[in-house]
Amino acid sequence: MSIKLDLIRDLPRDKVMARNPTLIGIVLGVRFYECAIHGDEAPLIAVTDTQCGYTDWHDVPKDHELTDMVSA
């Protein structure tokens, strides 16, 4: 399943992953990481096959919350 997320700000996946961020959870195939620089002071970073960026969440969303974030 390929989904398109509405992100606060896109981030370069290679730079994010090079900092070895902590995986917090996976929901509907979307991986959520804690920012390796700002920790829990920053929103979670969402990573899919095609996207990487900050979300509105500081905690891993529930399935229904994530589907609300998916753009049409």
PDB file of N, H, CA, C and O in Angstrom:
ATOM      1  N   MET A   1       0.839  -1.179   0.000  1.00  0.00           N
ATOM      2  CA  MET A   1       0.000   0.000   0.000  1.00  0.00           C
ATOM      3  C   MET A   1       0.884   1.241   0.000  1.00  0.00           C
ATOM      4  O   MET A   1       1.728   1.410   0.880  1.00  0.00           O
ATOM      5  N   SER A   2       0.693   2.081  -0.958  1.00  0.00           N
ATOM      6  H   SER A   2       0.007   1.945  -1.672  1.00  0.00           H
ATOM      7  CA  SER A   2       1.461   3.314  -1.052  1.00  0.00           C
ATOM      8  C   SER A   2       0.558   4.473  -0.638  1.00  0.00           C
ATOM      9  O   SER A   2      -0.506   4.678  -1.221  1.00  0.00           O
ATOM     10  N   ILE A   3       0.987   5.223   0.363  1.00  0.00           N
ATOM     11  H   ILE A   3       1.852   5.056   0.837  1.00  0.00           H
ATOM     12  CA  ILE A   3       0.186   6.349   0.820  1.00  0.00           C
ATOM     13  C   ILE A   3       0.988   7.630   0.719  1.00  0.00           C
ATOM     14  O   ILE A   3       2.217   7.617   0.797  1.00  0.00           O
ATOM     15  N   LYS A   4       0.287   8.729   0.545  1.00  0.00           N
ATOM     16  H   LYS A   4      -0.711   8.739   0.481  1.00  0.00           H
ATOM     17  CA  LYS A   4       0.897  10.056   0.458  1.00  0.00           C
ATOM     18  C   LYS A   4       0.507  10.808   1.714  1.00  0.00           C
ATOM     19  O   LYS A   4      -0.678  11.038   1.960  1.00  0.00           O
ATOM     20  N   LEU A   5       1.491  11.194   2.511  1.00  0.00           N
ATOM     21  H   LEU A   5       2.453  11.007   2.311  1.00  0.00           H
ATOM     22  CA  LEU A   5       1.244  11.878   3.782  1.00  0.00           C
ATOM     23  C   LEU A   5       1.334  13.385   3.620  1.00  0.00           C
ATOM     24  O   LEU A   5       2.109  13.889   2.807  1.00  0.00           O
ATOM     25  N   ASP A   6       0.533  14.099   4.401  1.00  0.00           N
ATOM     26  H   ASP A   6      -0.096  13.689   5.062  1.00  0.00           H
ATOM     27  CA  ASP A   6       0.642  15.554   4.502  1.00  0.00           C
ATOM     28  C   ASP A   6       1.639  15.837   5.617  1.00  0.00           C
ATOM     29  O   ASP A   6       1.306  15.723   6.797  1.00  0.00           O
ATOM     30  N   LEU A   7       2.858  16.204   5.245  1.00  0.00           N
ATOM     31  H   LEU A   7       3.128  16.296   4.287  1.00  0.00           H
ATOM     32  CA  LEU A   7       3.926  16.422   6.219  1.00  0.00           C
ATOM     33  C   LEU A   7       4.107  17.909   6.503  1.00  0.00           C
ATOM     34  O   LEU A   7       3.826  18.751   5.650  1.00  0.00           O
ATOM     35  N   ILE A   8       4.580  18.228   7.710  1.00  0.00           N
ATOM     36  H   ILE A   8       4.808  17.545   8.404  1.00  0.00           H
ATOM     37  CA  ILE A   8       4.879  19.617   8.065  1.00  0.00           C
ATOM     38  C   ILE A   8       6.041  20.131   7.217  1.00  0.00           C
ATOM     39  O   ILE A   8       5.994  21.237   6.678  1.00  0.00           O
ATOM     40  N   ARG A   9       7.080  19.308   7.110  1.00  0.00           N
ATOM     41  H   ARG A   9       7.118  18.410   7.548  1.00  0.00           H
ATOM     42  CA  ARG A   9       8.263  19.700   6.338  1.00  0.00           C
ATOM     43  C   ARG A   9       8.949  18.441   5.829  1.00  0.00           C
ATOM     44  O   ARG A   9       9.203  17.509   6.591  1.00  0.00           O
ATOM     45  N   ASP A  10       9.246  18.422   4.541  1.00  0.00           N
ATOM     46  H   ASP A  10       9.040  19.179   3.921  1.00  0.00           H
ATOM     47  CA  ASP A  10       9.984  17.298   3.967  1.00  0.00           C
ATOM     48  C   ASP A  10      11.441  17.354   4.419  1.00  0.00           C
ATOM     49  O   ASP A  10      12.008  18.428   4.618  1.00  0.00           O
ATOM     50  N   LEU A  11      12.024  16.180   4.573  1.00  0.00           N
ATOM     51  H   LEU A  11      11.564  15.307   4.411  1.00  0.00           H
ATOM     52  CA  LEU A  11      13.423  16.066   4.979  1.00  0.00           C
ATOM     53  C   LEU A  11      14.139  15.111   4.025  1.00  0.00           C
ATOM     54  O   LEU A  11      13.511  14.207   3.474  1.00  0.00           O
ATOM     55  N   PRO A  12      15.451  15.301   3.822  1.00  0.00           N
ATOM     56  CA  PRO A  12      16.213  14.365   2.985  1.00  0.00           C
ATOM     57  C   PRO A  12      16.410  13.033   3.720  1.00  0.00           C
ATOM     58  O   PRO A  12      17.068  12.984   4.759  1.00  0.00           O
ATOM     59  N   ARG A  13      15.841  11.968   3.181  1.00  0.00           N
ATOM     60  H   ARG A  13      15.306  12.008   2.337  1.00  0.00           H
ATOM     61  CA  ARG A  13      15.869  10.662   3.840  1.00  0.00           C
ATOM     62  C   ARG A  13      17.291  10.203   4.160  1.00  0.00           C
ATOM     63  O   ARG A  13      17.539   9.691   5.252  1.00  0.00           O
ATOM     64  N   ASP A  14      18.220  10.377   3.235  1.00  0.00           N
ATOM     65  H   ASP A  14      18.018  10.794   2.349  1.00  0.00           H
ATOM     66  CA  ASP A  14      19.581   9.881   3.475  1.00  0.00           C
ATOM     67  C   ASP A  14      20.244  10.576   4.663  1.00  0.00           C
ATOM     68  O   ASP A  14      20.966   9.936   5.428  1.00  0.00           O
ATOM     69  N   LYS A  15      20.008  11.874   4.824  1.00  0.00           N
ATOM     70  H   LYS A  15      19.422  12.394   4.203  1.00  0.00           H
ATOM     71  CA  LYS A  15      20.600  12.596   5.955  1.00  0.00           C
ATOM     72  C   LYS A  15      19.932  12.211   7.272  1.00  0.00           C
ATOM     73  O   LYS A  15      20.602  12.076   8.295  1.00  0.00           O
ATOM     74  N   VAL A  16      18.609  12.035   7.244  1.00  0.00           N
ATOM     75  H   VAL A  16      18.064  12.145   6.413  1.00  0.00           H
ATOM     76  CA  VAL A  16      17.893  11.627   8.460  1.00  0.00           C
ATOM     77  C   VAL A  16      18.386  10.256   8.909  1.00  0.00           C
ATOM     78  O   VAL A  16      18.728  10.072  10.078  1.00  0.00           O
ATOM     79  N   MET A  17      18.424   9.307   8.001  1.00  0.00           N
ATOM     80  H   MET A  17      18.146   9.457   7.052  1.00  0.00           H
ATOM     81  CA  MET A  17      18.793   7.938   8.352  1.00  0.00           C
ATOM     82  C   MET A  17      20.277   7.807   8.700  1.00  0.00           C
ATOM     83  O   MET A  17      20.654   6.894   9.435  1.00  0.00           O
ATOM     84  N   ALA A  18      21.117   8.697   8.188  1.00  0.00           N
ATOM     85  H   ALA A  18      20.811   9.438   7.591  1.00  0.00           H
ATOM     86  CA  ALA A  18      22.547   8.666   8.506  1.00  0.00           C
ATOM     87  C   ALA A  18      22.805   8.973   9.982  1.00  0.00           C
ATOM     88  O   ALA A  18      23.851   8.608  10.517  1.00  0.00           O
ATOM     89  N   ARG A  19      21.862   9.637  10.635  1.00  0.00           N
ATOM     90  H   ARG A  19      21.012   9.934  10.200  1.00  0.00           H
ATOM     91  CA  ARG A  19      22.005   9.975  12.057  1.00  0.00           C
ATOM     92  C   ARG A  19      21.483   8.874  12.980  1.00  0.00           C
ATOM     93  O   ARG A  19      21.452   9.045  14.199  1.00  0.00           O
ATOM     94  N   ASN A  20      21.076   7.746  12.400  1.00  0.00           N
ATOM     95  H   ASN A  20      21.101   7.607  11.410  1.00  0.00           H
ATOM     96  CA  ASN A  20      20.572   6.595  13.157  1.00  0.00           C
ATOM     97  C   ASN A  20      19.469   6.983  14.151  1.00  0.00           C
ATOM     98  O   ASN A  20      19.627   6.797  15.358  1.00  0.00           O
ATOM     99  N   PRO A  21      18.352   7.523  13.642  1.00  0.00           N
ATOM    100  CA  PRO A  21      17.264   7.896  14.545  1.00  0.00           C
ATOM    101  C   PRO A  21      16.640   6.657  15.192  1.00  0.00           C
ATOM    102  O   PRO A  21      16.751   5.550  14.664  1.00  0.00           O
ATOM    103  N   THR A  22      15.994   6.849  16.320  1.00  0.00           N
ATOM    104  H   THR A  22      15.903   7.748  16.749  1.00  0.00           H
ATOM    105  CA  THR A  22      15.349   5.748  17.038  1.00  0.00           C
ATOM    106  C   THR A  22      13.968   5.475  16.449  1.00  0.00           C
ATOM    107  O   THR A  22      13.130   6.373  16.364  1.00  0.00           O
ATOM    108  N   LEU A  23      13.740   4.233  16.045  1.00  0.00           N
ATOM    109  H   LEU A  23      14.420   3.504  16.114  1.00  0.00           H
ATOM    110  CA  LEU A  23      12.428   3.833  15.542  1.00  0.00           C
ATOM    111  C   LEU A  23      11.476   3.754  16.732  1.00  0.00           C
ATOM    112  O   LEU A  23      11.727   3.028  17.694  1.00  0.00           O
ATOM    113  N   ILE A  24      10.380   4.510  16.654  1.00  0.00           N
ATOM    114  H   ILE A  24      10.176   5.099  15.873  1.00  0.00           H
ATOM    115  CA  ILE A  24       9.403   4.563  17.741  1.00  0.00           C
ATOM    116  C   ILE A  24       8.240   3.607  17.477  1.00  0.00           C
ATOM    117  O   ILE A  24       7.705   3.002  18.406  1.00  0.00           O
ATOM    118  N   GLY A  25       7.851   3.473  16.206  1.00  0.00           N
ATOM    119  H   GLY A  25       8.286   3.964  15.451  1.00  0.00           H
ATOM    120  CA  GLY A  25       6.748   2.578  15.876  1.00  0.00           C
ATOM    121  C   GLY A  25       6.462   2.553  14.389  1.00  0.00           C
ATOM    122  O   GLY A  25       6.966   3.377  13.626  1.00  0.00           O
ATOM    123  N   ILE A  26       5.641   1.589  13.992  1.00  0.00           N
ATOM    124  H   ILE A  26       5.231   0.919  14.612  1.00  0.00           H
ATOM    125  CA  ILE A  26       5.225   1.449  12.598  1.00  0.00           C
ATOM    126  C   ILE A  26       3.699   1.332  12.581  1.00  0.00           C
ATOM    127  O   ILE A  26       3.116   0.510  13.288  1.00  0.00           O
ATOM    128  N   VAL A  27       3.067   2.173  11.760  1.00  0.00           N
ATOM    129  H   VAL A  27       3.540   2.841  11.186  1.00  0.00           H
ATOM    130  CA  VAL A  27       1.613   2.157  11.620  1.00  0.00           C
ATOM    131  C   VAL A  27       1.283   2.142  10.129  1.00  0.00           C
ATOM    132  O   VAL A  27       1.716   3.020   9.382  1.00  0.00           O
ATOM    133  N   LEU A  28       0.522   1.149   9.705  1.00  0.00           N
ATOM    134  H   LEU A  28       0.171   0.436  10.312  1.00  0.00           H
ATOM    135  CA  LEU A  28       0.115   1.023   8.302  1.00  0.00           C
ATOM    136  C   LEU A  28       1.302   1.131   7.345  1.00  0.00           C
ATOM    137  O   LEU A  28       1.176   1.703   6.262  1.00  0.00           O
ATOM    138  N   GLY A  29       2.435   0.592   7.734  1.00  0.00           N
ATOM    139  H   GLY A  29       2.537   0.127   8.613  1.00  0.00           H
ATOM    140  CA  GLY A  29       3.619   0.601   6.887  1.00  0.00           C
ATOM    141  C   GLY A  29       4.456   1.870   6.970  1.00  0.00           C
ATOM    142  O   GLY A  29       5.520   1.943   6.354  1.00  0.00           O
ATOM    143  N   VAL A  30       4.002   2.864   7.713  1.00  0.00           N
ATOM    144  H   VAL A  30       3.138   2.805   8.213  1.00  0.00           H
ATOM    145  CA  VAL A  30       4.750   4.116   7.890  1.00  0.00           C
ATOM    146  C   VAL A  30       5.610   3.969   9.138  1.00  0.00           C
ATOM    147  O   VAL A  30       5.108   3.652  10.217  1.00  0.00           O
ATOM    148  N   ARG A  31       6.911   4.202   8.980  1.00  0.00           N
ATOM    149  H   ARG A  31       7.318   4.460   8.104  1.00  0.00           H
ATOM    150  CA  ARG A  31       7.835   4.114  10.105  1.00  0.00           C
ATOM    151  C   ARG A  31       7.972   5.491  10.759  1.00  0.00           C
ATOM    152  O   ARG A  31       8.180   6.493  10.074  1.00  0.00           O
ATOM    153  N   PHE A  32       7.855   5.530  12.074  1.00  0.00           N
ATOM    154  H   PHE A  32       7.687   4.716  12.630  1.00  0.00           H
ATOM    155  CA  PHE A  32       7.962   6.783  12.821  1.00  0.00           C
ATOM    156  C   PHE A  32       9.223   6.761  13.665  1.00  0.00           C
ATOM    157  O   PHE A  32       9.459   5.829  14.434  1.00  0.00           O
ATOM    158  N   TYR A  33      10.033   7.807  13.509  1.00  0.00           N
ATOM    159  H   TYR A  33       9.842   8.564  12.884  1.00  0.00           H
ATOM    160  CA  TYR A  33      11.312   7.917  14.205  1.00  0.00           C
ATOM    161  C   TYR A  33      11.335   9.162  15.073  1.00  0.00           C
ATOM    162  O   TYR A  33      10.699  10.169  14.763  1.00  0.00           O
ATOM    163  N   GLU A  34      12.088   9.073  16.177  1.00  0.00           N
ATOM    164  H   GLU A  34      12.605   8.255  16.429  1.00  0.00           H
ATOM    165  CA  GLU A  34      12.374  10.245  16.993  1.00  0.00           C
ATOM    166  C   GLU A  34      13.541  10.977  16.340  1.00  0.00           C
ATOM    167  O   GLU A  34      14.479  10.347  15.852  1.00  0.00           O
ATOM    168  N   CYS A  35      13.484  12.289  16.331  1.00  0.00           N
ATOM    169  H   CYS A  35      12.722  12.802  16.728  1.00  0.00           H
ATOM    170  CA  CYS A  35      14.564  13.089  15.754  1.00  0.00           C
ATOM    171  C   CYS A  35      15.869  12.820  16.506  1.00  0.00           C
ATOM    172  O   CYS A  35      15.913  12.908  17.733  1.00  0.00           O
ATOM    173  N   ALA A  36      16.926  12.495  15.768  1.00  0.00           N
ATOM    174  H   ALA A  36      16.890  12.423  14.772  1.00  0.00           H
ATOM    175  CA  ALA A  36      18.212  12.163  16.386  1.00  0.00           C
ATOM    176  C   ALA A  36      18.893  13.396  16.989  1.00  0.00           C
ATOM    177  O   ALA A  36      19.780  13.259  17.831  1.00  0.00           O
ATOM    178  N   ILE A  37      18.492  14.581  16.571  1.00  0.00           N
ATOM    179  H   ILE A  37      17.772  14.693  15.886  1.00  0.00           H
ATOM    180  CA  ILE A  37      19.106  15.814  17.078  1.00  0.00           C
ATOM    181  C   ILE A  37      18.288  16.406  18.225  1.00  0.00           C
ATOM    182  O   ILE A  37      18.836  16.735  19.278  1.00  0.00           O
ATOM    183  N   HIS A  38      16.991  16.540  18.022  1.00  0.00           N
ATOM    184  H   HIS A  38      16.546  16.273  17.167  1.00  0.00           H
ATOM    185  CA  HIS A  38      16.136  17.233  18.986  1.00  0.00           C
ATOM    186  C   HIS A  38      15.349  16.296  19.905  1.00  0.00           C
ATOM    187  O   HIS A  38      14.678  16.764  20.826  1.00  0.00           O
ATOM    188  N   GLY A  39      15.419  15.006  19.675  1.00  0.00           N
ATOM    189  H   GLY A  39      15.964  14.627  18.927  1.00  0.00           H
ATOM    190  CA  GLY A  39      14.745  14.035  20.535  1.00  0.00           C
ATOM    191  C   GLY A  39      13.251  14.263  20.624  1.00  0.00           C
ATOM    192  O   GLY A  39      12.597  14.552  19.621  1.00  0.00           O
ATOM    193  N   ASP A  40      12.707  14.131  21.835  1.00  0.00           N
ATOM    194  H   ASP A  40      13.238  13.896  22.649  1.00  0.00           H
ATOM    195  CA  ASP A  40      11.258  14.260  21.997  1.00  0.00           C
ATOM    196  C   ASP A  40      10.778  15.708  22.022  1.00  0.00           C
ATOM    197  O   ASP A  40       9.588  15.960  22.213  1.00  0.00           O
ATOM    198  N   GLU A  41      11.678  16.651  21.832  1.00  0.00           N
ATOM    199  H   GLU A  41      12.644  16.447  21.677  1.00  0.00           H
ATOM    200  CA  GLU A  41      11.292  18.061  21.720  1.00  0.00           C
ATOM    201  C   GLU A  41      10.777  18.390  20.323  1.00  0.00           C
ATOM    202  O   GLU A  41      10.162  19.436  20.117  1.00  0.00           O
ATOM    203  N   ALA A  42      11.025  17.510  19.372  1.00  0.00           N
ATOM    204  H   ALA A  42      11.525  16.660  19.540  1.00  0.00           H
ATOM    205  CA  ALA A  42      10.587  17.705  17.984  1.00  0.00           C
ATOM    206  C   ALA A  42       9.496  16.691  17.654  1.00  0.00           C
ATOM    207  O   ALA A  42       9.422  15.635  18.282  1.00  0.00           O
ATOM    208  N   PRO A  43       8.649  17.004  16.672  1.00  0.00           N
ATOM    209  CA  PRO A  43       7.650  16.017  16.268  1.00  0.00           C
ATOM    210  C   PRO A  43       8.312  14.789  15.651  1.00  0.00           C
ATOM    211  O   PRO A  43       9.467  14.831  15.227  1.00  0.00           O
ATOM    212  N   LEU A  44       7.555  13.697  15.612  1.00  0.00           N
ATOM    213  H   LEU A  44       6.617  13.663  15.957  1.00  0.00           H
ATOM    214  CA  LEU A  44       8.084  12.473  15.003  1.00  0.00           C
ATOM    215  C   LEU A  44       8.332  12.667  13.515  1.00  0.00           C
ATOM    216  O   LEU A  44       7.678  13.474  12.854  1.00  0.00           O
ATOM    217  N   ILE A  45       9.283  11.914  13.015  1.00  0.00           N
ATOM    218  H   ILE A  45       9.814  11.259  13.552  1.00  0.00           H
ATOM    219  CA  ILE A  45       9.598  11.900  11.587  1.00  0.00           C
ATOM    220  C   ILE A  45       8.959  10.659  10.991  1.00  0.00           C
ATOM    221  O   ILE A  45       9.157   9.550  11.489  1.00  0.00           O
ATOM    222  N   ALA A  46       8.188  10.845   9.918  1.00  0.00           N
ATOM    223  H   ALA A  46       8.027  11.745   9.514  1.00  0.00           H
ATOM    224  CA  ALA A  46       7.550   9.727   9.223  1.00  0.00           C
ATOM    225  C   ALA A  46       8.381   9.382   7.992  1.00  0.00           C
ATOM    226  O   ALA A  46       8.839  10.263   7.265  1.00  0.00           O
ATOM    227  N   VAL A  47       8.565   8.074   7.776  1.00  0.00           N
ATOM    228  H   VAL A  47       8.193   7.359   8.367  1.00  0.00           H
ATOM    229  CA  VAL A  47       9.321   7.610   6.613  1.00  0.00           C
ATOM    230  C   VAL A  47       8.505   6.532   5.901  1.00  0.00           C
ATOM    231  O   VAL A  47       8.111   5.532   6.500  1.00  0.00           O
ATOM    232  N   THR A  48       8.262   6.757   4.613  1.00  0.00           N
ATOM    233  H   THR A  48       8.583   7.569   4.126  1.00  0.00           H
ATOM    234  CA  THR A  48       7.617   5.758   3.764  1.00  0.00           C
ATOM    235  C   THR A  48       8.593   5.429   2.636  1.00  0.00           C
ATOM    236  O   THR A  48       9.739   5.878   2.650  1.00  0.00           O
ATOM    237  N   ASP A  49       8.139   4.650   1.669  1.00  0.00           N
ATOM    238  H   ASP A  49       7.208   4.284   1.658  1.00  0.00           H
ATOM    239  CA  ASP A  49       8.999   4.329   0.526  1.00  0.00           C
ATOM    240  C   ASP A  49       9.349   5.562  -0.292  1.00  0.00           C
ATOM    241  O   ASP A  49      10.399   5.604  -0.934  1.00  0.00           O
ATOM    242  N   THR A  50       8.472   6.577  -0.275  1.00  0.00           N
ATOM    243  H   THR A  50       7.619   6.543   0.246  1.00  0.00           H
ATOM    244  CA  THR A  50       8.671   7.744  -1.130  1.00  0.00           C
ATOM    245  C   THR A  50       8.785   9.068  -0.388  1.00  0.00           C
ATOM    246  O   THR A  50       9.103  10.088  -0.999  1.00  0.00           O
ATOM    247  N   GLN A  51       8.529   9.072   0.937  1.00  0.00           N
ATOM    248  H   GLN A  51       8.271   8.243   1.433  1.00  0.00           H
ATOM    249  CA  GLN A  51       8.527  10.323   1.691  1.00  0.00           C
ATOM    250  C   GLN A  51       9.309  10.219   2.993  1.00  0.00           C
ATOM    251  O   GLN A  51       9.503   9.142   3.558  1.00  0.00           O
ATOM    252  N   CYS A  52       9.748  11.395   3.441  1.00  0.00           N
ATOM    253  H   CYS A  52       9.590  12.270   2.982  1.00  0.00           H
ATOM    254  CA  CYS A  52      10.415  11.500   4.732  1.00  0.00           C
ATOM    255  C   CYS A  52      10.213  12.932   5.210  1.00  0.00           C
ATOM    256  O   CYS A  52      10.519  13.883   4.491  1.00  0.00           O
ATOM    257  N   GLY A  53       9.693  13.081   6.434  1.00  0.00           N
ATOM    258  H   GLY A  53       9.445  12.309   7.019  1.00  0.00           H
ATOM    259  CA  GLY A  53       9.496  14.432   6.947  1.00  0.00           C
ATOM    260  C   GLY A  53       8.849  14.462   8.309  1.00  0.00           C
ATOM    261  O   GLY A  53       8.406  13.442   8.838  1.00  0.00           O
ATOM    262  N   TYR A  54       8.807  15.683   8.876  1.00  0.00           N
ATOM    263  H   TYR A  54       9.167  16.511   8.446  1.00  0.00           H
ATOM    264  CA  TYR A  54       8.187  15.887  10.177  1.00  0.00           C
ATOM    265  C   TYR A  54       6.676  15.759  10.082  1.00  0.00           C
ATOM    266  O   TYR A  54       6.067  16.152   9.087  1.00  0.00           O
ATOM    267  N   THR A  55       6.080  15.206  11.129  1.00  0.00           N
ATOM    268  H   THR A  55       6.574  14.887  11.937  1.00  0.00           H
ATOM    269  CA  THR A  55       4.628  15.083  11.236  1.00  0.00           C
ATOM    270  C   THR A  55       4.119  16.078  12.273  1.00  0.00           C
ATOM    271  O   THR A  55       4.882  16.892  12.793  1.00  0.00           O
ATOM    272  N   ASP A  56       2.828  16.004  12.565  1.00  0.00           N
ATOM    273  H   ASP A  56       2.208  15.343  12.143  1.00  0.00           H
ATOM    274  CA  ASP A  56       2.231  16.810  13.635  1.00  0.00           C
ATOM    275  C   ASP A  56       2.302  16.106  14.982  1.00  0.00           C
ATOM    276  O   ASP A  56       1.931  16.692  15.999  1.00  0.00           O
ATOM    277  N   TRP A  57       2.769  14.870  15.012  1.00  0.00           N
ATOM    278  H   TRP A  57       3.071  14.395  14.186  1.00  0.00           H
ATOM    279  CA  TRP A  57       2.687  14.052  16.223  1.00  0.00           C
ATOM    280  C   TRP A  57       3.988  13.982  17.019  1.00  0.00           C
ATOM    281  O   TRP A  57       5.088  14.008  16.466  1.00  0.00           O
ATOM    282  N   HIS A  58       3.819  13.892  18.328  1.00  0.00           N
ATOM    283  H   HIS A  58       2.926  13.871  18.777  1.00  0.00           H
ATOM    284  CA  HIS A  58       4.939  13.623  19.237  1.00  0.00           C
ATOM    285  C   HIS A  58       4.845  12.196  19.768  1.00  0.00           C
ATOM    286  O   HIS A  58       5.793  11.684  20.364  1.00  0.00           O
ATOM    287  N   ASP A  59       3.696  11.559  19.547  1.00  0.00           N
ATOM    288  H   ASP A  59       2.926  11.975  19.063  1.00  0.00           H
ATOM    289  CA  ASP A  59       3.470  10.155  19.899  1.00  0.00           C
ATOM    290  C   ASP A  59       3.019   9.420  18.644  1.00  0.00           C
ATOM    291  O   ASP A  59       2.429  10.022  17.746  1.00  0.00           O
ATOM    292  N   VAL A  60       3.293   8.134  18.581  1.00  0.00           N
ATOM    293  H   VAL A  60       3.772   7.646  19.310  1.00  0.00           H
ATOM    294  CA  VAL A  60       2.907   7.343  17.414  1.00  0.00           C
ATOM    295  C   VAL A  60       1.379   7.376  17.282  1.00  0.00           C
ATOM    296  O   VAL A  60       0.668   7.091  18.246  1.00  0.00           O
ATOM    297  N   PRO A  61       0.874   7.723  16.095  1.00  0.00           N
ATOM    298  CA  PRO A  61      -0.575   7.798  15.916  1.00  0.00           C
ATOM    299  C   PRO A  61      -1.224   6.419  15.848  1.00  0.00           C
ATOM    300  O   PRO A  61      -0.566   5.419  15.562  1.00  0.00           O
ATOM    301  N   LYS A  62      -2.505   6.387  16.113  1.00  0.00           N
ATOM    302  H   LYS A  62      -3.039   7.200  16.347  1.00  0.00           H
ATOM    303  CA  LYS A  62      -3.315   5.185  15.923  1.00  0.00           C
ATOM    304  C   LYS A  62      -3.642   5.074  14.429  1.00  0.00           C
ATOM    305  O   LYS A  62      -3.496   6.045  13.686  1.00  0.00           O
ATOM    306  N   ASP A  63      -4.077   3.904  13.998  1.00  0.00           N
ATOM    307  H   ASP A  63      -4.195   3.115  14.602  1.00  0.00           H
ATOM    308  CA  ASP A  63      -4.412   3.692  12.584  1.00  0.00           C
ATOM    309  C   ASP A  63      -5.361   4.764  12.048  1.00  0.00           C
ATOM    310  O   ASP A  63      -5.119   5.331  10.983  1.00  0.00           O
ATOM    311  N   HIS A  64      -6.444   5.044  12.786  1.00  0.00           N
ATOM    312  H   HIS A  64      -6.641   4.583  13.652  1.00  0.00           H
ATOM    313  CA  HIS A  64      -7.441   6.000  12.292  1.00  0.00           C
ATOM    314  C   HIS A  64      -6.889   7.428  12.240  1.00  0.00           C
ATOM    315  O   HIS A  64      -7.307   8.218  11.394  1.00  0.00           O
ATOM    316  N   GLU A  65      -5.960   7.765  13.130  1.00  0.00           N
ATOM    317  H   GLU A  65      -5.621   7.123  13.817  1.00  0.00           H
ATOM    318  CA  GLU A  65      -5.349   9.093  13.087  1.00  0.00           C
ATOM    319  C   GLU A  65      -4.467   9.235  11.857  1.00  0.00           C
ATOM    320  O   GLU A  65      -4.413  10.299  11.242  1.00  0.00           O
ATOM    321  N   LEU A  66      -3.778   8.160  11.504  1.00  0.00           N
ATOM    322  H   LEU A  66      -3.821   7.295  12.004  1.00  0.00           H
ATOM    323  CA  LEU A  66      -2.904   8.204  10.334  1.00  0.00           C
ATOM    324  C   LEU A  66      -3.719   8.332   9.058  1.00  0.00           C
ATOM    325  O   LEU A  66      -3.321   9.065   8.152  1.00  0.00           O
ATOM    326  N   THR A  67      -4.830   7.652   8.962  1.00  0.00           N
ATOM    327  H   THR A  67      -5.154   7.057   9.697  1.00  0.00           H
ATOM    328  CA  THR A  67      -5.643   7.748   7.741  1.00  0.00           C
ATOM    329  C   THR A  67      -6.205   9.154   7.586  1.00  0.00           C
ATOM    330  O   THR A  67      -6.468   9.584   6.463  1.00  0.00           O
ATOM    331  N   ASP A  68      -6.396   9.890   8.694  1.00  0.00           N
ATOM    332  H   ASP A  68      -6.182   9.541   9.606  1.00  0.00           H
ATOM    333  CA  ASP A  68      -6.831  11.287   8.610  1.00  0.00           C
ATOM    334  C   ASP A  68      -5.731  12.175   8.022  1.00  0.00           C
ATOM    335  O   ASP A  68      -6.026  13.217   7.438  1.00  0.00           O
ATOM    336  N   MET A  69      -4.473  11.771   8.171  1.00  0.00           N
ATOM    337  H   MET A  69      -4.233  10.924   8.645  1.00  0.00           H
ATOM    338  CA  MET A  69      -3.336  12.561   7.695  1.00  0.00           C
ATOM    339  C   MET A  69      -3.039  12.314   6.217  1.00  0.00           C
ATOM    340  O   MET A  69      -2.342  13.105   5.582  1.00  0.00           O
ATOM    341  N   VAL A  70      -3.560  11.235   5.676  1.00  0.00           N
ATOM    342  H   VAL A  70      -4.127  10.593   6.192  1.00  0.00           H
ATOM    343  CA  VAL A  70      -3.293  10.878   4.283  1.00  0.00           C
ATOM    344  C   VAL A  70      -4.034  11.845   3.372  1.00  0.00           C
ATOM    345  O   VAL A  70      -5.236  12.061   3.526  1.00  0.00           O
ATOM    346  N   SER A  71      -3.312  12.421   2.429  1.00  0.00           N
ATOM    347  H   SER A  71      -2.336  12.245   2.304  1.00  0.00           H
ATOM    348  CA  SER A  71      -3.948  13.345   1.489  1.00  0.00           C
ATOM    349  C   SER A  71      -4.680  12.557   0.407  1.00  0.00           C
ATOM    350  O   SER A  71      -4.308  11.437   0.057  1.00  0.00           O
ATOM    351  N   ALA A  72      -5.709  13.172  -0.095  1.00  0.00           N
ATOM    352  H   ALA A  72      -6.011  14.081   0.190  1.00  0.00           H
ATOM    353  CA  ALA A  72      -6.536  12.501  -1.118  1.00  0.00           C
ATOM    354  C   ALA A  72      -5.830  12.436  -2.449  1.00  0.00           C
ATOM    355  O   ALA A  72      -6.380  11.908  -3.415  1.00  0.00           O
TER     356      ALA A  72
END
